[in-house]
Amino acid sequence: MKRNVIAVDLGASSGRIISASLEDGKMELKEQFRFSNQPIELTDSLYWDYLKIFQEIKYGLMIAQRDLKKIDSLSVDTWGVDYGLVGHDGKMLLTPHSYRDTRTEEFENKLYEKLTPKELFALTGVQPNLINSNFQLFADMNLHSYLKDEVANIMFMPNLVEYFFSGVKSNEFTIASTSGLLDGASRELSDDVFNRLGFKKEWFGEIQRGGHVLGSVLPDIAKEVHLDSDIKVINGIGHDTGAAVYSLPISSQEAKNVAFISCGTWSIVGQQTDKPVVTEQAFEAGLTNEGCFDGGNRLLQNITGLWIVQELQKEWSFEGEMVEFSKMVDEAESAEHIGSYINPNDPLFATPSNMEEKIMKFLKETDQKLPNSRGELLQIVFESLALSYRDTINNLESITNEEIKRIYMFGGGIKNRLLVQLTANFCKKEIQTGPTEASVTGNVLAQYKALGYFKDDAERLSIVKSSFDTRIITPQAMDSDELNSRIDGFTKILKKEIAS
């Protein structure tokens, strides 16, 4: 019997409705619908157009229903940290902000007067960052004092969308773990953080783990877009990277010796651990802790990733040339190596617009050679990303005392053969790519688990291995002096930035 479920996979640039059909232990994915999901800038603020998102998902579900005839369930995964505020009448109080909104800057020092960066990390295991939910919520409460009385529920973005479809309010562990609101030891909402920042724990309710059926799609929605009345809405794996890690064809015994790189708008480099790592060494290395579907931990670093390339592409399109990503790779591969680097995590690259100008500014300020072509510029970005991955993986090995024997790369960035090969070369480790649709696959697997379509991890691994091919990339031989020169050049840039 064929089982059809829907993964609503929302990214920071697009949203997709992906169907998965499970039959005889093998899964097949099909993109049913895709839509743009750009944040909207309005009156100096950056918002998510949640009404458009809701309408586009409904339309995509209608298309999927027509194609599949029968749908068992749906679940939503998104980027981390963002949320929606719901009033006592069940309606939205504010339009959800994008994590790239700058309202938190005004309240950074005020928050640190209540909780220092080291205290925040020690309490939560999450690196302090202006994009985090705790900073965003602190800013919202200071900007709009009435909210403390008007807010009834706060839901992270995937759970907010699931609420729109089911009418049931919930919050899920993997997405909540990105917020900086959970206690690093108990992994429940932190009394210290909530008390010292003036938040109410009842806003968030119980943090659910392991997948839960919330109920069926609301009758009015089912009627409007001609859906099965019994489609279940599942609170599965809310965070896209958490979902991607659940899709990896590795057992729990292998996990500690495997690193993962989620390669998309953000590059997320990490390793699975039994529990959060909140040592001073981890804090100084910029590592953070996020949750896994099974309740375990991901020790990782968030690196500004292909966002930089996406912004360059957008700028060049405004200038009249749409440069495809494959062409960018070709140009970078054929360009002369000039030995210049950027720090992708410099705050300069975190905000939209003028990305080429920002790269040039960074290179000038760090006394480096400027590129003479688009290919040289792109090569700088790709090499800097790969060297950032190497730096983080070295930190992970040092802090966990576990040798990383293999790296899994997944996400849209694995189509960039140059970036993948550079990562293998610089890390001197074998890389396995796939599943290509890792977040979607993890989303779907969580639904199968909640619906009882498989029982244990062995069955999950069997489905993944039967359904998807992976590719092995081995390090290319590089002259040791040349390799060390590139590593040293990038390291000097990082140290120069820290010193400044």
DOLUM-197012 format. One record per residue (C-alpha): residue number from 1; chain; x, z, y. Coordinates in steps of 0.05 Angstrom, whole numbers, padded with zeros to 5 digits, m for minus. Layout:
N
  resi  chain       u       w       v
   NUM      A       X       Z       Y
...
END
This chain:
500
  resi  chain       u       w       v
     1      A   00000   00000   00000
     2      A   00028  m00020   00068
     3      A   00033   00035   00120
     4      A   00033   00012   00193
     5      A   00055   00058   00249
     6      A   00072   00046   00322
     7      A   00134   00069   00360
     8      A   00122   00071   00435
     9      A   00195   00066   00458
    10      A   00202   00078   00532
    11      A   00268   00066   00566
    12      A   00291   00073   00637
    13      A   00285  m00003   00648
    14      A   00233  m00026   00597
    15      A   00179  m00003   00550
    16      A   00164  m00031   00481
    17      A   00109  m00026   00429
    18      A   00143  m00034   00361
    19      A   00105  m00035   00296
    20      A   00136  m00011   00231
    21      A   00107  m00029   00163
    22      A   00129   00012   00103
    23      A   00118  m00017   00033
    24      A   00155  m00001  m00032
    25      A   00206   00042   00004
    26      A   00226  m00012   00054
    27      A   00211  m00013   00128
    28      A   00201  m00075   00171
    29      A   00200  m00072   00247
    30      A   00165  m00120   00294
    31      A   00164  m00120   00370
    32      A   00091  m00128   00390
    33      A   00097  m00122   00465
    34      A   00149  m00108   00519
    35      A   00140  m00091   00592
    36      A   00184  m00073   00652
    37      A   00190   00001   00668
    38      A   00229   00005   00733
    39      A   00225   00068   00776
    40      A   00189   00057   00842
    41      A   00222   00076   00908
    42      A   00171   00100   00959
    43      A   00182   00142   01022
    44      A   00254   00158   01002
    45      A   00232   00183   00933
    46      A   00238   00152   00864
    47      A   00178   00156   00817
    48      A   00156   00132   00749
    49      A   00093   00089   00752
    50      A   00057   00128   00698
    51      A  m00009   00091   00709
    52      A   00025   00024   00695
    53      A   00060   00054   00635
    54      A  m00006   00079   00607
    55      A  m00041   00012   00618
    56      A   00016  m00029   00589
    57      A   00017   00015   00526
    58      A  m00058   00006   00517
    59      A  m00050  m00070   00523
    60      A   00008  m00069   00473
    61      A  m00033  m00028   00424
    62      A  m00089  m00078   00429
    63      A  m00041  m00134   00411
    64      A  m00013  m00094   00353
    65      A  m00082  m00077   00326
    66      A  m00101  m00150   00326
    67      A  m00037  m00168   00288
    68      A  m00035  m00110   00238
    69      A  m00110  m00099   00227
    70      A  m00097  m00027   00207
    71      A  m00054   00025   00245
    72      A  m00042   00095   00218
    73      A  m00008   00129   00277
    74      A   00033   00125   00340
    75      A   00087   00168   00372
    76      A   00126   00164   00437
    77      A   00200   00171   00452
    78      A   00233   00167   00521
    79      A   00295   00185   00561
    80      A   00307   00259   00574
    81      A   00293   00311   00629
    82      A   00233   00281   00667
    83      A   00164   00311   00663
    84      A   00093   00311   00691
    85      A   00055   00367   00725
    86      A  m00017   00377   00703
    87      A  m00068   00419   00740
    88      A  m00122   00466   00713
    89      A  m00171   00408   00711
    90      A  m00125   00370   00664
    91      A  m00107   00318   00717
    92      A  m00039   00300   00745
    93      A  m00016   00339   00807
    94      A   00042   00294   00826
    95      A   00070   00227   00806
    96      A   00129   00242   00759
    97      A   00196   00233   00791
    98      A   00254   00193   00762
    99      A   00315   00234   00745
   100      A   00353   00191   00795
   101      A   00311   00218   00852
   102      A   00354   00255   00903
   103      A   00307   00313   00920
   104      A   00349   00362   00879
   105      A   00410   00355   00924
   106      A   00379   00397   00978
   107      A   00369   00456   00931
   108      A   00433   00454   00890
   109      A   00468   00512   00925
   110      A   00404   00553   00928
   111      A   00397   00548   00852
   112      A   00470   00566   00841
   113      A   00458   00630   00881
   114      A   00410   00650   00826
   115      A   00449   00622   00767
   116      A   00521   00598   00771
   117      A   00541   00535   00733
   118      A   00578   00577   00681
   119      A   00518   00623   00673
   120      A   00472   00564   00664
   121      A   00516   00535   00609
   122      A   00526   00602   00575
   123      A   00451   00615   00574
   124      A   00426   00546   00555
   125      A   00485   00507   00526
   126      A   00467   00450   00574
   127      A   00516   00425   00627
   128      A   00489   00438   00697
   129      A   00468   00372   00728
   130      A   00423   00354   00786
   131      A   00382   00308   00740
   132      A   00364   00365   00692
   133      A   00292   00390   00688
   134      A   00311   00459   00712
   135      A   00340   00430   00777
   136      A   00281   00383   00786
   137      A   00230   00437   00775
   138      A   00266   00485   00822
   139      A   00265   00431   00876
   140      A   00191   00416   00864
   141      A   00172   00489   00870
   142      A   00212   00497   00934
   143      A   00184   00434   00965
   144      A   00112   00448   00945
   145      A   00100   00523   00942
   146      A   00026   00512   00923
   147      A   00047   00485   00855
   148      A   00061   00554   00827
   149      A  m00014   00568   00829
   150      A  m00039   00497   00816
   151      A   00004   00480   00754
   152      A  m00029   00494   00687
   153      A   00017   00452   00643
   154      A   00083   00416   00647
   155      A   00097   00363   00595
   156      A   00160   00323   00584
   157      A   00149   00248   00590
   158      A   00137   00230   00517
   159      A   00089   00288   00508
   160      A   00054   00270   00574
   161      A   00040   00200   00548
   162      A   00016   00229   00481
   163      A  m00030   00274   00521
   164      A  m00060   00214   00556
   165      A  m00077   00184   00488
   166      A  m00098   00246   00449
   167      A  m00121   00296   00502
   168      A  m00076   00348   00468
   169      A  m00022   00383   00508
   170      A   00045   00394   00473
   171      A   00120   00396   00482
   172      A   00172   00376   00429
   173      A   00239   00407   00414
   174      A   00288   00349   00421
   175      A   00261   00328   00489
   176      A   00256   00401   00513
   177      A   00328   00412   00493
   178      A   00351   00364   00548
   179      A   00318   00406   00602
   180      A   00365   00465   00612
   181      A   00304   00510   00601
   182      A   00317   00532   00529
   183      A   00358   00591   00507
   184      A   00422   00567   00473
   185      A   00417   00619   00418
   186      A   00342   00623   00402
   187      A   00326   00551   00423
   188      A   00262   00577   00454
   189      A   00244   00579   00528
   190      A   00296   00623   00563
   191      A   00270   00688   00593
   192      A   00332   00692   00638
   193      A   00326   00622   00665
   194      A   00251   00627   00677
   195      A   00254   00696   00709
   196      A   00312   00680   00755
   197      A   00286   00612   00777
   198      A   00214   00635   00785
   199      A   00182   00592   00731
   200      A   00125   00610   00683
   201      A   00135   00600   00609
   202      A   00061   00588   00598
   203      A   00069   00522   00636
   204      A   00105   00493   00575
   205      A   00069   00527   00517
   206      A   00099   00529   00448
   207      A   00158   00482   00435
   208      A   00141   00445   00371
   209      A   00191   00424   00318
   210      A   00189   00378   00258
   211      A   00131   00332   00275
   212      A   00058   00348   00286
   213      A  m00006   00308   00284
   214      A  m00040   00321   00351
   215      A  m00105   00286   00334
   216      A  m00135   00217   00338
   217      A  m00133   00169   00397
   218      A  m00188   00188   00446
   219      A  m00253   00152   00431
   220      A  m00259   00121   00501
   221      A  m00190   00090   00494
   222      A  m00203   00065   00424
   223      A  m00268   00033   00448
   224      A  m00236   00002   00510
   225      A  m00180  m00035   00474
   226      A  m00213  m00043   00405
   227      A  m00168   00005   00366
   228      A  m00181   00039   00299
   229      A  m00217   00104   00315
   230      A  m00174   00144   00268
   231      A  m00104   00125   00294
   232      A  m00065   00191   00294
   233      A  m00023   00211   00355
   234      A   00040   00246   00330
   235      A   00086   00292   00368
   236      A   00148   00267   00330
   237      A   00217   00260   00362
   238      A   00208   00256   00437
   239      A   00280   00243   00458
   240      A   00305   00173   00445
   241      A   00376   00195   00426
   242      A   00349   00250   00381
   243      A   00307   00196   00347
   244      A   00367   00150   00341
   245      A   00409   00204   00307
   246      A   00353   00216   00257
   247      A   00357   00143   00238
   248      A   00431   00145   00217
   249      A   00444   00132   00143
   250      A   00484   00196   00134
   251      A   00470   00260   00098
   252      A   00473   00329   00129
   253      A   00539   00341   00092
   254      A   00571   00279   00124
   255      A   00544   00292   00194
   256      A   00599   00340   00218
   257      A   00652   00286   00207
   258      A   00614   00230   00240
   259      A   00610   00216   00315
   260      A   00554   00176   00346
   261      A   00553   00133   00408
   262      A   00486   00114   00437
   263      A   00502   00053   00478
   264      A   00450   00036   00530
   265      A   00435   00051   00603
   266      A   00469   00117   00587
   267      A   00526   00123   00537
   268      A   00516   00186   00497
   269      A   00576   00206   00454
   270      A   00567   00264   00406
   271      A   00572   00299   00340
   272      A   00523   00340   00300
   273      A   00536   00415   00293
   274      A   00498   00471   00260
   275      A   00486   00507   00326
   276      A   00501   00500   00400
   277      A   00573   00506   00421
   278      A   00577   00545   00486
   279      A   00651   00560   00491
   280      A   00690   00555   00556
   281      A   00728   00497   00527
   282      A   00663   00459   00515
   283      A   00640   00475   00586
   284      A   00706   00451   00617
   285      A   00704   00387   00575
   286      A   00635   00370   00603
   287      A   00600   00375   00535
   288      A   00527   00393   00529
   289      A   00481   00413   00472
   290      A   00415   00380   00452
   291      A   00369   00389   00392
   292      A   00358   00350   00328
   293      A   00292   00336   00293
   294      A   00312   00383   00237
   295      A   00328   00439   00286
   296      A   00403   00426   00285
   297      A   00446   00411   00345
   298      A   00479   00352   00379
   299      A   00543   00368   00417
   300      A   00553   00310   00465
   301      A   00571   00282   00532
   302      A   00526   00238   00575
   303      A   00566   00182   00606
   304      A   00539   00133   00657
   305      A   00538   00072   00612
   306      A   00513   00001   00616
   307      A   00473   00022   00678
   308      A   00534  m00001   00717
   309      A   00531  m00070   00685
   310      A   00455  m00074   00693
   311      A   00463  m00059   00767
   312      A   00517  m00113   00773
   313      A   00471  m00163   00738
   314      A   00414  m00145   00786
   315      A   00459  m00155   00847
   316      A   00484  m00222   00823
   317      A   00412  m00245   00810
   318      A   00395  m00226   00882
   319      A   00452  m00271   00904
   320      A   00423  m00329   00865
   321      A   00456  m00326   00796
   322      A   00426  m00294   00734
   323      A   00487  m00276   00692
   324      A   00467  m00263   00619
   325      A   00502  m00205   00584
   326      A   00533  m00252   00533
   327      A   00566  m00291   00590
   328      A   00592  m00226   00620
   329      A   00626  m00210   00554
   330      A   00656  m00280   00550
   331      A   00683  m00274   00620
   332      A   00712  m00205   00609
   333      A   00745  m00226   00544
   334      A   00780  m00285   00577
   335      A   00801  m00248   00640
   336      A   00871  m00224   00653
   337      A   00882  m00149   00641
   338      A   00901  m00118   00708
   339      A   00907  m00045   00687
   340      A   00854  m00016   00733
   341      A   00800   00034   00713
   342      A   00740   00072   00738
   343      A   00711   00138   00719
   344      A   00640   00118   00697
   345      A   00617   00190   00710
   346      A   00638   00191   00782
   347      A   00576   00207   00824
   348      A   00589   00143   00862
   349      A   00562   00102   00803
   350      A   00500   00145   00790
   351      A   00455   00115   00843
   352      A   00426   00045   00848
   353      A   00449  m00015   00890
   354      A   00515  m00042   00915
   355      A   00550  m00030   00849
   356      A   00605  m00081   00859
   357      A   00620  m00052   00927
   358      A   00623   00018   00896
   359      A   00672  m00005   00842
   360      A   00717  m00035   00896
   361      A   00712   00028   00937
   362      A   00733   00071   00877
   363      A   00792   00026   00861
   364      A   00816   00027   00933
   365      A   00810   00103   00938
   366      A   00850   00111   00874
   367      A   00904   00061   00896
   368      A   00891   00011   00840
   369      A   00895  m00064   00836
   370      A   00831  m00100   00855
   371      A   00800  m00154   00810
   372      A   00803  m00226   00832
   373      A   00746  m00250   00788
   374      A   00680  m00227   00759
   375      A   00712  m00226   00690
   376      A   00767  m00179   00713
   377      A   00715  m00134   00745
   378      A   00674  m00131   00681
   379      A   00736  m00120   00639
   380      A   00751  m00058   00682
   381      A   00681  m00031   00668
   382      A   00682  m00045   00593
   383      A   00752  m00016   00582
   384      A   00735   00045   00624
   385      A   00672   00058   00582
   386      A   00710   00051   00516
   387      A   00766   00097   00541
   388      A   00712   00148   00563
   389      A   00685   00146   00492
   390      A   00755   00159   00465
   391      A   00765   00218   00512
   392      A   00700   00251   00491
   393      A   00713   00240   00417
   394      A   00781   00273   00424
   395      A   00748   00332   00458
   396      A   00696   00338   00403
   397      A   00749   00340   00349
   398      A   00788   00393   00387
   399      A   00728   00437   00401
   400      A   00694   00434   00333
   401      A   00758   00433   00292
   402      A   00727   00377   00251
   403      A   00761   00310   00240
   404      A   00717   00252   00259
   405      A   00726   00200   00205
   406      A   00676   00148   00227
   407      A   00636   00129   00289
   408      A   00565   00102   00289
   409      A   00546   00060   00350
   410      A   00474   00041   00363
   411      A   00430   00017   00419
   412      A   00428  m00049   00457
   413      A   00502  m00042   00475
   414      A   00525  m00057   00405
   415      A   00509  m00130   00419
   416      A   00570  m00127   00466
   417      A   00624  m00145   00415
   418      A   00679  m00131   00466
   419      A   00657  m00060   00481
   420      A   00649  m00044   00406
   421      A   00718  m00073   00389
   422      A   00752  m00038   00448
   423      A   00721   00028   00424
   424      A   00748   00018   00354
   425      A   00817  m00001   00382
   426      A   00822   00057   00430
   427      A   00794   00110   00383
   428      A   00833   00082   00323
   429      A   00772   00093   00279
   430      A   00725   00051   00238
   431      A   00659   00037   00272
   432      A   00593   00024   00238
   433      A   00538  m00007   00280
   434      A   00464   00000   00269
   435      A   00408   00006   00257
   436      A   00402  m00038   00319
   437      A   00334  m00006   00334
   438      A   00359   00064   00322
   439      A   00311   00101   00369
   440      A   00251   00063   00343
   441      A   00273   00075   00271
   442      A   00279   00150   00283
   443      A   00212   00152   00318
   444      A   00180   00118   00259
   445      A   00214   00161   00207
   446      A   00189   00224   00242
   447      A   00118   00196   00237
   448      A   00127   00181   00163
   449      A   00151   00253   00154
   450      A   00092   00283   00192
   451      A   00043   00240   00152
   452      A   00076   00259   00086
   453      A   00100   00188   00068
   454      A   00167   00218   00046
   455      A   00186   00288   00027
   456      A   00260   00301   00037
   457      A   00324   00275   00068
   458      A   00343   00236   00006
   459      A   00280   00195   00013
   460      A   00293   00184   00087
   461      A   00363   00158   00071
   462      A   00336   00113   00017
   463      A   00286   00081   00067
   464      A   00340   00070   00120
   465      A   00391   00041   00071
   466      A   00339  m00005   00039
   467      A   00313  m00029   00106
   468      A   00373  m00043   00150
   469      A   00441  m00076   00146
   470      A   00500  m00046   00183
   471      A   00565  m00078   00206
   472      A   00635  m00048   00200
   473      A   00685  m00059   00256
   474      A   00757  m00039   00243
   475      A   00810  m00026   00296
   476      A   00853  m00086   00313
   477      A   00927  m00078   00312
   478      A   00952  m00063   00382
   479      A   01022  m00053   00407
   480      A   01030   00022   00412
   481      A   01064   00018   00480
   482      A   01007  m00025   00506
   483      A   00954   00022   00477
   484      A   00988   00083   00506
   485      A   00995   00049   00573
   486      A   00920   00037   00577
   487      A   00904   00108   00555
   488      A   00953   00138   00604
   489      A   00927   00094   00661
   490      A   00856   00117   00649
   491      A   00877   00190   00641
   492      A   00914   00189   00707
   493      A   00851   00165   00743
   494      A   00811   00222   00713
   495      A   00864   00273   00733
   496      A   00870   00244   00802
   497      A   00795   00251   00811
   498      A   00794   00323   00786
   499      A   00852   00340   00833
   500      A   00816   00311   00892
END
